[in-house]
Amino acid sequence: MNRYESMIRFEGFTILGHKEIIGKEMIRAEKMIGDRKISIICDNNGTARIDKPNGTSKWYYEKSYAQIGKILRQVASFYI
């Protein structure tokens, strides 16, 4: 388990498994907040896509695990 996977678990996300996208192994996870779902896929280099409950998604490139954790907390706090 790497730092990104540990951080995603710490933020309350459920790891769904790993998926290969464009030749990179990415962690898949999601978190339910009420009846809304936040999803993330993230690789070991800090590239991540966060899918929000309103149907939008955003890519982040080469972020540290602390930065990704902060982004996940901000997204989750918006939907609480």
N, C-alpha and C positions, 0 to 999 in steps of 0.2 A: 504494500500500500504506500502510495506516495503522499507528499504534503497536500496536494490539491484534493485528493480523495479524502484524506483525514479532515481537512477543513470543511469540505462539503458535508460530510457526516456530522461534524460539530455544529454546523448551522441548521441541523434538523432535517436535512434532505435524505431521502431513501435512495440508495444506490440501486439502479435497475440493471446494471451490467456495463459491459464495454462494447463499443461499436467502432468499426474501422471506417473512417471518412477520409477520403483523399490520401490514403496510405498511412494515416496516423491513427493510433488507437486512442479513442476518446472515452471518458467516463460519462455515463448517462445517469441522471438523477432527477428526482422530482420531489416537490413538497406541496402538500395540500394546506391551504389556508381557508378554512370554512369550506365552501364548495368550489373554490378557485384553485387552480394548479399552476405552479411555477416550475418550469423545467430548465435543466442546464445540461449542456454537453461541454466537456473541458478536456484538454490534453495536458501533457506534462510540461509544456512550454508556456502555459498561461493563456492560450488561445481558447476562448469560450464563447458559446452562444447561449443567451438566456431568453427563454420564451415566456412572455408575460401572459396573465389571464385575459387581457384585453385583445389578444390575438397578434400582438406585435412581438418582434424579436430583435435582439441587438447583439452584434458580434463585438468582442473585445479581444485585442491582440497583445500578446506578450506581457500580460499583467502578472504581478506576483500573487502568491496565494493569499496574502493579506488584502491586496486590492480586490481580488475576486470575492473574498469574504465580505468586505465592506459593501460591495455592489449588491451582493445577495441580500444582506441585511436591509439595505435601502429599498430594494424592490419589495421585499416581504413586508416591511413596515408600511409601505404605501397601501397595501391590500388588507391590512388588519382592520 
